[in-house]
Amino acid sequence: MKAEARKTLLSFVIELVIYGFLIAGYFLLVLHFLGPSLAQIEKTHVRLYALVAVGLVLGQSIVLELITTFLIRLLRGRSE
């Protein structure tokens, strides 16, 4: 059972590292490309800004999960 626990822990750590890099990259891309537009929307249309922000969060979670699952499958040869 220890070998399986170690394998699971290693997969978890790898996934955390991948998530960290992907989230940092996503943040920088959104800040660079959408930052001025989001700031303008926030000042003029607060409700629209809230919807856009929620959409970005949901989109981020879905895309990052798909990318991470793909990369884990590539590294491990199996699905978590």
Contact map, one row per residue, 1 for C-alpha under 8 A:
11111000000000000000000000000000000000000000000000000000000000000000000000000000
11111100000000000000000000000000000000000000000000000000000000000000000000000000
11111110000000000000000000000000000000000000000000000000000000000000000000000000
11111111000000000000000000000000000000000000000000000000000000000000000000000000
11111111100000000000000000000000000000000000000000000000000000000000000000000000
01111111110000000000000000000000000000000000000000000000000000000000000000000000
00111111111000000000000000000000000000000000000000000000000000000000000000000000
00011111111100000000000000000000000000000000000000000000000000000000000000000000
00001111111110000000000000000000000000000000000000000000000000000000000000000000
00000111111111000000000000000000000000000000000000000000000000000000000000000000
00000011111111100000000000000000000000000000000000000000000000000000000100000000
00000001111111110000000000000000000000000000000000000000000000000000000000000000
00000000111111111000000000000000000000000000000000000000000000000000000000000000
00000000011111111100000000000000000000000000000000000000000000000000000000000000
00000000001111111110000000000000000000000000000000000000000000000001000100000000
00000000000111111111000000000000000000000000000000000000000000000000000000000000
00000000000011111111100000000000000000000000000000000000000000000000000000000000
00000000000001111111110000000000000000000000000000000000000000000001000000000000
00000000000000111111111000000000000000000000000000000000000000010001000000000000
00000000000000011111111100000000000000000000000000000000000000000000000000000000
00000000000000001111111110000000000000000000000000000000000000000000000000000000
00000000000000000111111111000000000000000000000000000000000000010000000000000000
00000000000000000011111111100000000000000000000000000000000000010000000000000000
00000000000000000001111111110000000000000000000000000000000000000000000000000000
00000000000000000000111111111000000000000000000000000000000000000000000000000000
00000000000000000000011111111100000000000000000000000000000100000000000000000000
00000000000000000000001111111110000000000000000000000000000000000000000000000000
00000000000000000000000111111111000000000000000000000000000000000000000000000000
00000000000000000000000011111111110000000000000000000000000000000000000000000000
00000000000000000000000001111111111000000000000000000000000000000000000000000000
00000000000000000000000000111111111000000000000000000000000000000000000000000000
00000000000000000000000000011111111000000000000000000000000000000000000000000000
00000000000000000000000000001111111100000000000000000000000000000000000000000000
00000000000000000000000000001111111111000000000000000000000000000000000000000000
00000000000000000000000000000111111111100000000000000000000000000000000000000000
00000000000000000000000000000000111111110000000000000000000000000000000000000000
00000000000000000000000000000000011111111000000000000000000000000000000000000000
00000000000000000000000000000000011111111100000010000000000000000000000000000000
00000000000000000000000000000000001111111110000000000000000000000000000000000000
00000000000000000000000000000000000111111111000000000000000000000000000000000000
00000000000000000000000000000000000011111111110110000000000000000000000000000000
00000000000000000000000000000000000001111111110110000000000000000000000000000000
00000000000000000000000000000000000000111111110000000000000000000000000000000000
00000000000000000000000000000000000000011111110000000000000000000000000000000000
00000000000000000000000000000000000000001111111110000000000000000000000000000000
00000000000000000000000000000000000000001111111111000000000000000000000000000000
00000000000000000000000000000000000000000000111111100000000000000000000000000000
00000000000000000000000000000000000000001100111111110000000000000000000000000000
00000000000000000000000000000000000001001100111111111000000000000000000000000000
00000000000000000000000000000000000000000000011111111100000000000000000000000000
00000000000000000000000000000000000000000000001111111110000000000000000000000000
00000000000000000000000000000000000000000000000111111111000000000000000000000000
00000000000000000000000000000000000000000000000011111111100000000000000000000000
00000000000000000000000000000000000000000000000001111111110000000000000000000000
00000000000000000000000000000000000000000000000000111111111000000000000000000000
00000000000000000000000000000000000000000000000000011111111100000000000000000000
00000000000000000000000000000000000000000000000000001111111110000000000000000000
00000000000000000000000000000000000000000000000000000111111111000000000000000000
00000000000000000000000000000000000000000000000000000011111111100000000000000000
00000000000000000000000001000000000000000000000000000001111111110000000000000000
00000000000000000000000000000000000000000000000000000000111111111000000000000000
00000000000000000000000000000000000000000000000000000000011111111100000000000000
00000000000000000000000000000000000000000000000000000000001111111110000000000000
00000000000000000010011000000000000000000000000000000000000111111111000000000000
00000000000000000000000000000000000000000000000000000000000011111111100000000000
00000000000000000000000000000000000000000000000000000000000001111111110000000000
00000000000000000000000000000000000000000000000000000000000000111111111000000000
00000000000000100110000000000000000000000000000000000000000000011111111100000000
00000000000000000000000000000000000000000000000000000000000000001111111110000011
00000000000000000000000000000000000000000000000000000000000000000111111111000000
00000000000000000000000000000000000000000000000000000000000000000011111111100000
00000000001000100000000000000000000000000000000000000000000000000001111111111111
00000000000000000000000000000000000000000000000000000000000000000000111111111111
00000000000000000000000000000000000000000000000000000000000000000000011111111100
00000000000000000000000000000000000000000000000000000000000000000000001111111000
00000000000000000000000000000000000000000000000000000000000000000000000111111110
00000000000000000000000000000000000000000000000000000000000000000000000111111110
00000000000000000000000000000000000000000000000000000000000000000000000111011111
00000000000000000000000000000000000000000000000000000000000000000000100110011111
00000000000000000000000000000000000000000000000000000000000000000000100110000111
